[in-house]
Amino acid sequence: MISAVVITLNEAANIAACLKPLLQVCENIVVVDAFSSDGTKAIAESLGARVIQSEWLGYSQNKNLGNQAARHDWILSIDADEVLSDDLIQTLQQLVPQPQTVYELDRLTNYCGKWIHHSGWYPDWKVRLFDRREVRWQGEFVHETLAMPAGYKIIRVRGKLLHYSYKTREDHLLRVDRYAALSARELYAKGKRAIWVKLWLSPLFRFLRTFLINRAFLDGKEGLAISMSGARLVRRKYSLLREMELGRVPLL
């Protein structure tokens, strides 16, 4: 048996589309909600999910909280803006999880109405099905990763995990700035410095890598927007780190 775990903060626009396909795979769904103010909790409960409300402790901690509260040891970890495709539902229904194994899902991202097949966003395999007794999330601010014992087998699962990431360019920029702030905080905690190379050259390198090496130009104007947003993220991250070093902004 598999439990699904989803973390939320004001995801009323997404949560129903996320949970309904999960009901075809998991008879137990846990939603860890960071006190949403838009009705997310009520929507999730109306669909049969168990909702646990917690202050925002970070991606890893909130996800681990949900894992601990789940009914079953095998956890399907899904973000609120992700939806299981029909093929993935069928695969998961037939899957018998094996010991010492984790399972990767094939995530495909929709950006402002277009599916992105390049730009460094695809292929995008994510480990999302695992045994909580041996595997847990780690990472303090951003970049949450799964810690698992050495020697574990990774199996890729057939079917797409559909990621409806950004509905508008403005939504993307807001999240870029929020992510930059979290990243700057993480760098500061690790004692990193905002040297001039990071401030001025890293954003340019990020743009060129995304647009040329990762072939974002094949994704059209959306690929250009993704490339520019990536450069903005890097620039904003190191600018905030510099401000923290100088004591001009609070430590977020």
C-alpha positions as CSV (number, residue, x, y, z in Angstrom):
1,M,0.0,0.0,0.0
2,I,1.1,3.5,-0.8
3,S,0.4,6.9,0.9
4,A,0.6,10.2,-0.9
5,V,2.1,13.2,0.8
6,V,1.6,16.8,-0.5
7,I,2.7,20.0,1.1
8,T,0.7,23.2,0.5
9,L,0.5,26.9,1.1
10,N,-2.4,28.7,-0.6
11,E,-2.8,26.1,-3.4
12,A,-6.6,26.3,-3.8
13,A,-6.2,26.8,-7.5
14,N,-4.2,23.5,-7.9
15,I,-5.0,21.1,-5.1
16,A,-8.1,19.5,-6.5
17,A,-6.4,18.7,-9.8
18,C,-3.5,17.3,-7.8
19,L,-5.5,15.1,-5.4
20,K,-8.1,13.6,-7.7
21,P,-5.7,11.4,-9.7
22,L,-3.9,10.4,-6.5
23,L,-7.2,8.9,-5.3
24,Q,-6.8,6.3,-8.0
25,V,-3.5,5.2,-6.7
26,C,-3.4,5.9,-2.9
27,E,-6.2,5.2,-0.4
28,N,-4.3,7.4,2.1
29,I,-3.4,11.0,1.3
30,V,-1.8,13.4,3.8
31,V,-1.6,17.1,3.1
32,V,0.7,19.2,5.2
33,D,-0.7,22.7,5.0
34,A,1.2,25.8,6.2
35,F,-2.0,27.6,7.3
36,S,-3.3,28.5,3.9
37,S,-5.8,31.5,3.8
38,D,-7.4,30.6,0.4
39,G,-9.5,27.5,1.3
40,T,-6.9,24.9,0.4
41,K,-7.5,23.0,3.6
42,A,-11.3,22.7,3.0
43,I,-10.8,21.6,-0.6
44,A,-8.3,18.9,0.4
45,E,-10.5,17.6,3.2
46,S,-13.6,17.5,0.9
47,L,-11.6,15.1,-1.3
48,G,-10.8,12.8,1.6
49,A,-7.3,13.9,2.4
50,R,-6.1,14.1,6.0
51,V,-4.9,17.7,6.5
52,I,-2.2,18.5,9.1
53,Q,-1.6,22.2,9.6
54,S,1.9,23.3,10.5
55,E,4.0,26.5,10.3
56,W,6.3,26.6,7.3
57,L,9.4,24.8,8.5
58,G,11.0,24.4,5.1
59,Y,10.4,22.0,2.2
60,S,12.3,19.1,3.8
61,Q,10.8,19.4,7.3
62,N,7.2,19.8,6.1
63,K,7.6,16.9,3.7
64,N,9.1,14.7,6.4
65,L,6.3,15.7,8.8
66,G,3.8,14.4,6.2
67,N,5.7,11.2,5.7
68,Q,5.7,10.5,9.5
69,A,1.9,11.0,9.6
70,A,1.2,8.7,6.7
71,R,-0.6,5.4,7.2
72,H,1.8,3.4,5.0
73,D,5.6,3.2,4.8
74,W,5.7,3.6,1.0
75,I,5.4,7.3,0.2
76,L,4.4,8.9,-3.1
77,S,5.7,12.5,-2.7
78,I,3.9,15.0,-5.0
79,D,3.9,18.8,-5.2
80,A,0.6,20.6,-5.3
81,D,1.1,21.8,-8.8
82,E,1.8,18.3,-10.2
83,V,-0.7,15.9,-11.7
84,L,-0.4,12.2,-12.4
85,S,-1.0,11.4,-16.1
86,D,-3.2,8.5,-17.1
87,D,-0.2,6.4,-18.1
88,L,1.5,7.1,-14.7
89,I,-1.7,6.2,-12.8
90,Q,-1.9,2.9,-14.6
91,T,1.8,2.1,-13.9
92,L,1.5,2.9,-10.2
93,Q,-1.6,0.9,-9.9
94,Q,0.3,-2.2,-11.1
95,L,3.5,-1.4,-9.3
96,V,4.6,-3.6,-6.4
97,P,7.4,-1.7,-4.6
98,Q,10.5,-3.6,-4.0
99,P,12.8,-3.4,-0.9
100,Q,16.0,-1.3,-1.2
101,T,14.6,0.5,-4.2
102,V,13.3,4.0,-5.0
103,Y,11.3,5.0,-8.0
104,E,11.9,8.0,-10.3
105,L,9.0,9.8,-12.1
106,D,9.3,11.4,-15.5
107,R,8.3,15.1,-14.9
108,L,7.2,17.3,-17.8
109,T,6.7,21.0,-17.1
110,N,4.1,23.3,-18.5
111,Y,5.2,26.9,-18.6
112,C,2.6,29.6,-19.4
113,G,0.5,27.0,-21.4
114,K,3.4,25.3,-23.2
115,W,5.1,22.0,-22.5
116,I,8.8,22.5,-22.2
117,H,11.0,19.8,-23.7
118,H,14.4,21.6,-23.4
119,S,15.8,24.5,-21.4
120,G,17.3,22.2,-18.8
121,W,13.8,21.4,-17.7
122,Y,13.4,18.1,-19.5
123,P,14.2,15.3,-19.1
124,D,13.6,15.8,-15.4
125,W,13.5,12.5,-13.5
126,K,12.6,12.9,-9.9
127,V,12.7,10.3,-7.1
128,R,9.2,10.5,-5.7
129,L,8.3,7.0,-4.5
130,F,10.3,5.6,-1.6
131,D,10.1,3.7,1.8
132,R,10.0,6.3,4.6
133,R,11.7,3.8,7.0
134,E,15.0,4.1,5.0
135,V,14.6,7.4,3.0
136,R,13.9,10.9,4.1
137,W,14.1,14.5,2.9
138,Q,17.1,16.7,3.8
139,G,18.0,20.3,3.2
140,E,17.4,23.3,5.4
141,F,16.2,26.1,3.1
142,V,16.0,25.0,-0.6
143,H,17.4,22.2,-2.7
144,E,15.7,19.5,-0.8
145,T,17.0,16.1,-1.6
146,L,16.4,12.5,-0.6
147,A,18.9,10.8,1.6
148,M,19.0,7.1,1.1
149,P,21.3,4.2,2.0
150,A,24.2,3.4,-0.3
151,G,23.5,0.8,-2.8
152,Y,19.8,1.5,-3.3
153,K,18.4,0.7,-6.7
154,I,16.7,3.5,-8.7
155,I,14.0,2.4,-11.1
156,R,12.4,4.7,-13.7
157,V,8.6,4.5,-13.9
158,R,6.6,4.8,-17.2
159,G,4.2,7.7,-17.5
160,K,4.5,11.4,-17.1
161,L,4.2,13.5,-14.0
162,L,2.6,16.7,-15.3
163,H,4.0,19.8,-13.7
164,Y,1.9,22.9,-14.1
165,S,4.6,25.2,-12.7
166,Y,3.9,28.8,-13.9
167,K,0.7,30.0,-15.4
168,T,2.0,33.5,-16.1
169,R,5.4,35.2,-16.5
170,E,4.6,37.4,-13.5
171,D,4.0,34.3,-11.4
172,H,7.4,33.0,-12.5
173,L,9.2,36.2,-11.5
174,L,7.5,36.3,-8.1
175,R,8.7,32.8,-7.4
176,V,12.2,33.5,-8.8
177,D,12.5,36.4,-6.3
178,R,11.2,34.2,-3.4
179,Y,13.6,31.4,-4.3
180,A,16.5,33.8,-4.7
181,A,15.9,35.0,-1.1
182,L,15.8,31.5,0.2
183,S,19.0,30.6,-1.7
184,A,20.8,33.7,-0.4
185,R,19.9,32.8,3.1
186,E,21.2,29.3,2.6
187,L,24.5,30.6,1.1
188,Y,24.9,33.0,4.0
189,A,24.4,30.2,6.5
190,K,27.1,28.3,4.8
191,G,29.6,31.2,4.9
192,K,29.6,31.8,1.2
193,R,30.6,35.2,-0.2
194,A,29.2,37.3,-3.1
195,I,32.4,37.9,-5.0
196,W,32.3,40.0,-8.1
197,V,32.5,37.0,-10.4
198,K,29.3,35.6,-8.9
199,L,27.6,39.0,-9.0
200,W,28.4,39.9,-12.6
201,L,29.5,36.8,-14.6
202,S,27.4,34.0,-13.1
203,P,24.1,35.5,-14.4
204,L,25.5,35.7,-17.9
205,F,26.9,32.2,-17.8
206,R,23.5,31.0,-16.5
207,F,21.7,32.6,-19.4
208,L,24.1,31.2,-22.0
209,R,24.0,27.7,-20.5
210,T,20.3,27.6,-20.5
211,F,19.7,29.2,-23.9
212,L,22.5,27.6,-25.9
213,I,23.8,24.5,-24.2
214,N,20.3,23.4,-22.9
215,R,18.8,24.5,-26.2
216,A,16.1,26.7,-24.7
217,F,15.9,28.4,-28.1
218,L,14.0,25.3,-29.3
219,D,11.3,26.2,-26.8
220,G,10.6,29.5,-28.5
221,K,9.7,32.6,-26.6
222,E,9.0,30.5,-23.5
223,G,12.6,29.2,-23.6
224,L,13.9,32.8,-23.8
225,A,11.8,33.8,-20.8
226,I,13.1,30.8,-18.9
227,S,16.7,31.7,-19.7
228,M,16.2,35.3,-18.6
229,S,14.5,34.3,-15.4
230,G,17.4,31.9,-14.6
231,A,19.9,34.7,-15.0
232,R,17.7,37.0,-12.8
233,L,17.6,34.3,-10.1
234,V,21.4,34.1,-10.0
235,R,21.9,37.9,-10.0
236,R,19.2,38.4,-7.4
237,K,20.6,35.6,-5.1
238,Y,24.1,37.1,-5.0
239,S,22.9,40.6,-4.7
240,L,20.9,39.7,-1.6
241,L,23.8,37.8,-0.3
242,R,26.0,40.9,-0.7
243,E,23.4,43.0,1.1
244,M,23.4,40.5,4.0
245,E,27.2,40.6,4.2
246,L,27.0,44.4,4.5
247,G,24.1,44.2,7.1
248,R,21.7,46.2,4.9
249,V,18.9,43.6,4.9
250,P,17.7,41.3,7.6
251,L,18.7,37.7,7.5
252,L,15.2,36.8,6.1
